[in-house]
Amino acid sequence: MYDWAEFRHFRYLLAILEKQGFRAAAEDLRTAQPNLSVQARQFQENASIRLYRKTKSGRIRITETGMAFMTLARFLLETRQEVIDTLMALERGELGSLHLGYTSLADPILFRDLCALQKEIAPACQIRLSHGDTVQLGKEVLERSLDAALVTLPIEHPDLRVELLRSDRLVCCLRRDDPLAIKLAIKPHDLQERLSVLFHPDRHPEAHERLLELFTDAGIQIREYSCATHPSELQSLVREGYGIALLREGTTLDDVLTTRPVAGVSWTVDMAIIYRRDTHSKSLPLLVKRLKRNLGLSRVQGSPSRVSNGHATSTAMRRLPQPEKTVSTQLNLLDAMEGKRGKCA
């Protein structure tokens, strides 16, 4: 439909907008200024858009459409490079295997989608899996024993690229016969002395500390509690009457359990894929873009917001406004659920 639009148009116009002028752009692109002007005019006429307006001084003033063009053009040109890198890696036989890790706190369906998309890109690729906690998986990615891992946030390291994939709301997990189950939403003060099934803090210390802060802000003090190391253990403790727990919304539940939101708070579990910035499988950037696109088309019901992260670099995924205080990850779930000075039962 738009056969007249070529990659060179995006490269040329991006340079014009970034340099805010034709002369500097022509020098940077090593092309003649008249040629640049012709290409820019033809593209805008064919698309019926205006990316800039010229001032009397010869400089250009970027329009609102032009600002959007800069972001989208960078994404398009970056994706072109990633597609070519992936094809070249396939041809050279460099995508024969991919070692992926994931934490038990992450959504298993999301991980299966990740593996399925990798198989579409490289059908012959052998995918090898590893389980672990976020801290452990991050270390293995840094040591190159893993190519990438699906983890819960927070995790930060200058050598890691952290791509946020999804944020899910944290909800209360309780027995169906619990008196609080009759409520549509549970108030924070109802959880005092009742929120007593927590994930072990060693699972993700940073997330644990963050959740404790959120509890304090909500007026909830955690003292004594029972500890779980896996979501199935957490449900088992709730089922056996040891108290209420927090769980990722959408988690498959035991028949005797149910979930309720916490009124007045926006606590989330944030899932991301991590891989090394310098050396990584050539298919990974393209794989992440495809997964983000799929998630954007079929957003999980009940997810209140997408949470930005300092290491997230892709602009392909739309992010919605978020509350200031969020729990950064499923790991947050696990870790954070413990009281800072609690005692494991």
C-alpha positions as CSV (number, residue, x, y, z in Angstrom):
1,M,0.0,0.0,0.0
2,Y,2.9,2.4,0.8
3,D,5.5,1.1,-1.7
4,W,6.7,4.6,-2.2
5,A,8.0,4.7,1.4
6,E,11.6,3.3,1.7
7,F,14.0,3.0,4.6
8,R,16.1,5.8,3.1
9,H,13.2,8.2,3.6
10,F,13.0,7.5,7.3
11,R,16.8,7.7,7.6
12,Y,16.9,11.0,5.7
13,L,14.0,12.7,7.5
14,L,15.2,11.5,10.9
15,A,18.5,13.2,10.2
16,I,16.8,16.4,9.1
17,L,14.7,16.5,12.3
18,E,17.5,15.5,14.6
19,K,19.9,18.1,13.1
20,Q,17.1,20.6,12.8
21,G,18.3,21.6,9.3
22,F,19.1,20.3,5.8
23,R,22.8,21.3,5.6
24,A,23.9,19.5,8.8
25,A,21.8,16.5,7.8
26,A,23.3,16.3,4.3
27,E,26.8,16.5,5.8
28,D,26.0,13.8,8.3
29,L,24.4,11.5,5.6
30,R,27.1,12.4,3.0
31,T,24.6,13.3,0.4
32,A,23.7,16.4,-1.6
33,Q,21.4,18.9,0.1
34,P,19.1,19.2,-3.0
35,N,18.6,15.4,-3.0
36,L,17.7,15.5,0.6
37,S,15.1,18.2,0.1
38,V,13.5,16.3,-2.8
39,Q,13.3,13.1,-0.8
40,A,11.8,14.9,2.2
41,R,9.2,16.7,0.2
42,Q,8.1,13.6,-1.8
43,F,7.6,11.6,1.4
44,Q,5.5,14.2,3.1
45,E,3.4,14.8,0.0
46,N,2.8,11.1,-0.5
47,A,1.8,10.6,3.2
48,S,-0.1,13.9,3.4
49,I,1.7,14.9,6.5
50,R,3.8,17.9,7.7
51,L,6.9,17.0,9.8
52,Y,8.4,20.4,10.1
53,R,8.0,24.1,9.1
54,K,10.9,26.2,7.9
55,T,11.6,29.5,9.7
56,K,12.9,32.7,8.1
57,S,16.4,31.9,9.4
58,G,16.5,28.6,7.4
59,R,16.1,26.4,10.5
60,I,13.2,24.1,10.9
61,R,10.5,23.9,13.5
62,I,9.4,20.3,14.2
63,T,5.6,19.7,14.3
64,E,3.8,17.4,16.7
65,T,3.6,14.8,13.9
66,G,7.3,15.3,13.4
67,M,8.0,14.5,17.0
68,A,6.1,11.2,16.7
69,F,7.9,10.5,13.5
70,M,11.3,10.7,15.2
71,T,10.3,8.0,17.8
72,L,8.7,5.7,15.2
73,A,11.5,6.1,12.7
74,R,14.1,5.2,15.2
75,F,12.0,2.1,16.1
76,L,11.6,1.1,12.5
77,L,15.3,1.5,11.6
78,E,16.3,-0.3,14.8
79,T,14.0,-3.2,14.0
80,R,15.4,-3.4,10.4
81,Q,18.8,-3.8,11.9
82,E,17.6,-6.5,14.3
83,V,15.8,-8.4,11.5
84,I,19.0,-8.5,9.4
85,D,21.1,-9.5,12.3
86,T,18.8,-12.4,13.1
87,L,18.8,-13.6,9.5
88,M,22.5,-13.4,9.2
89,A,22.8,-15.3,12.5
90,L,20.5,-18.0,11.2
91,E,22.5,-18.3,8.0
92,R,25.7,-18.7,10.0
93,G,24.2,-21.3,12.3
94,E,24.4,-19.2,15.4
95,L,20.9,-19.8,16.6
96,G,21.1,-23.5,17.2
97,S,20.3,-23.2,20.9
98,L,18.9,-20.7,23.4
99,H,19.2,-21.2,27.1
100,L,16.4,-19.4,28.9
101,G,15.7,-19.1,32.6
102,Y,12.5,-18.2,34.5
103,T,11.4,-17.7,38.0
104,S,8.4,-19.6,39.4
105,L,6.8,-16.3,40.3
106,A,6.5,-15.3,36.6
107,D,3.4,-16.2,34.6
108,P,4.1,-19.6,33.0
109,I,1.9,-18.7,30.0
110,L,4.0,-15.7,29.3
111,F,7.1,-17.9,29.3
112,R,5.5,-20.4,26.9
113,D,4.6,-17.6,24.6
114,L,8.2,-16.5,24.6
115,C,9.5,-19.9,23.7
116,A,6.8,-20.3,21.0
117,L,7.9,-17.0,19.4
118,Q,11.5,-18.1,19.4
119,K,10.5,-21.3,17.6
120,E,8.7,-19.2,14.9
121,I,11.9,-17.2,14.3
122,A,14.3,-20.2,14.5
123,P,12.3,-23.5,14.2
124,A,15.4,-25.6,14.5
125,C,16.6,-23.8,17.7
126,Q,16.9,-26.0,20.8
127,I,15.5,-24.2,23.8
128,R,17.0,-25.2,27.1
129,L,15.4,-24.1,30.4
130,S,16.5,-23.3,33.9
131,H,14.5,-22.4,37.0
132,G,15.6,-20.0,39.7
133,D,15.1,-16.8,41.7
134,T,15.6,-13.4,40.1
135,V,18.9,-12.8,41.8
136,Q,20.2,-16.2,40.8
137,L,19.0,-15.9,37.2
138,G,20.5,-12.4,36.9
139,K,23.8,-13.7,38.0
140,E,23.7,-16.6,35.4
141,V,22.8,-14.2,32.6
142,L,25.8,-12.0,33.6
143,E,28.0,-15.0,33.7
144,R,26.7,-16.0,30.2
145,S,25.5,-19.4,31.4
146,L,22.0,-18.2,30.4
147,D,21.1,-16.2,27.3
148,A,18.1,-14.5,28.9
149,A,15.6,-15.0,31.7
150,L,12.0,-14.1,32.5
151,V,12.1,-12.5,36.0
152,T,10.2,-10.3,38.3
153,L,11.5,-6.8,39.2
154,P,13.4,-5.0,40.6
155,I,16.7,-6.1,39.2
156,E,19.4,-3.6,38.1
157,H,22.9,-4.0,36.7
158,P,24.7,-1.8,34.2
159,D,25.5,-4.8,32.0
160,L,21.9,-6.0,31.9
161,R,19.2,-4.9,29.5
162,V,15.8,-5.1,31.3
163,E,12.7,-5.1,29.1
164,L,9.5,-4.7,31.0
165,L,6.8,-7.1,29.6
166,R,3.8,-6.8,31.9
167,S,2.4,-5.6,35.2
168,D,-0.3,-7.6,37.1
169,R,-2.2,-6.5,40.2
170,L,-1.5,-8.1,43.5
171,V,-4.7,-9.4,45.2
172,C,-5.5,-11.1,48.5
173,C,-5.7,-14.9,48.4
174,L,-8.0,-16.3,51.0
175,R,-10.3,-19.2,51.7
176,R,-13.8,-19.1,50.2
177,D,-15.3,-19.6,53.7
178,D,-13.3,-16.7,55.2
179,P,-15.6,-13.9,56.5
180,L,-13.7,-11.3,54.4
181,A,-14.6,-13.2,51.2
182,I,-18.1,-11.7,51.2
183,K,-16.5,-8.3,50.5
184,L,-15.9,-7.0,47.0
185,A,-12.6,-5.5,48.1
186,I,-10.7,-5.8,51.3
187,K,-9.6,-2.7,53.1
188,P,-5.9,-2.5,54.3
189,H,-6.9,-2.4,58.0
190,D,-8.8,-5.7,57.6
191,L,-5.5,-7.3,56.8
192,Q,-3.9,-6.4,60.1
193,E,-2.9,-9.7,61.8
194,R,-4.5,-11.6,58.9
195,L,-1.9,-11.1,56.2
196,S,0.3,-13.8,57.6
197,V,1.4,-16.1,54.7
198,L,4.4,-14.6,53.0
199,F,7.1,-15.6,50.6
200,H,10.5,-16.1,52.0
201,P,12.5,-12.8,52.0
202,D,15.6,-14.6,50.5
203,R,13.7,-15.2,47.3
204,H,14.1,-11.5,46.4
205,P,15.4,-9.2,49.1
206,E,14.9,-5.9,47.2
207,A,11.4,-6.7,46.3
208,H,10.7,-7.8,49.8
209,E,11.9,-4.5,51.2
210,R,9.8,-2.6,48.7
211,L,6.6,-4.5,49.7
212,L,7.3,-3.9,53.4
213,E,7.4,-0.2,52.6
214,L,4.0,-0.4,50.9
215,F,2.6,-2.3,53.8
216,T,3.8,0.4,56.2
217,D,2.3,3.1,54.0
218,A,-1.0,1.3,54.0
219,G,-0.9,1.0,57.8
220,I,-0.3,-2.8,57.9
221,Q,2.3,-4.1,60.3
222,I,3.6,-7.6,59.7
223,R,4.9,-9.4,62.8
224,E,4.6,-13.2,62.8
225,Y,3.9,-15.2,59.7
226,S,4.3,-18.5,57.8
227,C,6.8,-18.7,54.9
228,A,6.5,-20.1,51.4
229,T,9.1,-20.6,48.7
230,H,6.7,-21.3,45.8
231,P,3.2,-20.1,44.8
232,S,1.8,-23.6,45.3
233,E,3.2,-23.7,48.8
234,L,1.6,-20.3,49.5
235,Q,-1.8,-21.5,48.4
236,S,-1.4,-24.7,50.5
237,L,-0.7,-22.6,53.6
238,V,-3.8,-20.4,52.9
239,R,-5.9,-23.5,52.3
240,E,-4.8,-25.0,55.6
241,G,-5.9,-21.9,57.5
242,Y,-2.6,-20.1,58.2
243,G,-3.8,-16.7,57.0
244,I,-4.2,-14.5,54.0
245,A,-1.5,-14.1,51.3
246,L,-0.9,-11.8,48.3
247,L,-0.9,-13.4,44.9
248,R,-0.6,-12.3,41.3
249,E,-4.1,-11.7,39.8
250,G,-4.9,-14.4,37.3
251,T,-3.0,-17.2,39.0
252,T,-4.8,-20.5,38.9
253,L,-6.4,-21.2,42.3
254,D,-7.2,-24.2,44.4
255,D,-10.9,-24.9,44.5
256,V,-11.3,-23.8,48.1
257,L,-9.6,-20.5,47.6
258,T,-10.6,-17.1,46.1
259,T,-9.1,-13.7,45.6
260,R,-10.2,-10.1,46.4
261,P,-8.5,-6.8,45.5
262,V,-7.1,-4.5,48.2
263,A,-9.1,-1.3,48.3
264,G,-7.2,2.0,47.8
265,V,-3.8,0.6,46.7
266,S,-2.2,-0.2,43.4
267,W,0.3,-3.0,44.2
268,T,1.6,-4.8,41.1
269,V,3.9,-7.6,40.1
270,D,6.2,-6.6,37.2
271,M,7.6,-9.2,34.8
272,A,10.6,-8.5,32.6
273,I,13.0,-10.3,30.3
274,I,16.7,-9.7,31.0
275,Y,19.8,-10.3,28.8
276,R,23.3,-8.9,28.5
277,R,23.7,-5.6,26.7
278,D,27.0,-6.4,25.0
279,T,26.8,-10.1,24.0
280,H,23.5,-11.8,23.4
281,S,21.7,-14.0,21.0
282,K,21.0,-12.0,17.8
283,S,17.3,-13.0,17.9
284,L,16.6,-11.7,21.4
285,P,15.8,-8.0,20.6
286,L,13.5,-9.0,17.8
287,L,11.9,-11.7,20.0
288,V,11.2,-9.2,22.8
289,K,9.6,-6.7,20.3
290,R,7.3,-9.4,19.0
291,L,6.3,-10.5,22.5
292,K,5.6,-6.9,23.5
293,R,3.5,-6.4,20.4
294,N,1.4,-9.5,21.2
295,L,0.9,-8.3,24.8
296,G,-0.2,-5.0,23.5
297,L,-2.9,-6.6,21.4
298,S,-4.2,-8.9,24.1
299,R,-3.6,-7.1,27.4
300,V,-4.3,-9.2,30.5
301,Q,-7.5,-8.2,32.1
302,G,-7.2,-6.6,35.5
303,S,-3.7,-5.3,35.0
304,P,-4.0,-1.8,36.4
305,S,-0.9,-0.2,34.7
306,R,2.4,-0.8,33.1
307,V,5.3,0.2,35.2
308,S,8.4,1.8,33.7
309,N,11.8,0.7,34.7
310,G,15.1,2.5,34.5
311,H,16.6,-0.2,32.3
312,A,13.7,-0.6,29.9
313,T,14.9,0.7,26.6
314,S,12.3,-0.1,24.1
315,T,9.6,2.4,23.3
316,A,7.5,-0.1,21.4
317,M,5.1,-0.8,24.3
318,R,2.6,1.8,25.3
319,R,2.8,2.6,29.0
320,L,-0.1,4.0,30.9
321,P,0.1,6.4,33.8
322,Q,0.9,4.7,37.0
323,P,0.6,5.4,40.7
324,E,3.8,6.4,42.5
325,K,3.9,3.3,44.7
326,T,3.9,-0.1,43.0
327,V,5.4,-3.4,43.9
328,S,8.0,-4.2,41.3
329,T,7.4,-7.8,40.4
330,Q,6.1,-11.1,41.1
331,L,9.2,-11.6,43.0
332,N,8.0,-8.7,44.9
333,L,5.2,-10.8,45.7
334,L,7.2,-13.5,47.1
335,D,9.8,-11.5,48.9
336,A,7.8,-8.6,49.9
337,M,5.2,-10.6,51.6
338,E,7.3,-11.1,54.6
339,G,7.6,-8.9,57.5
340,K,10.9,-7.1,57.9
341,R,11.3,-8.6,61.4
342,G,8.8,-11.4,61.1
343,K,9.4,-14.9,62.3
344,C,8.9,-17.9,60.0
345,A,6.4,-20.3,61.5
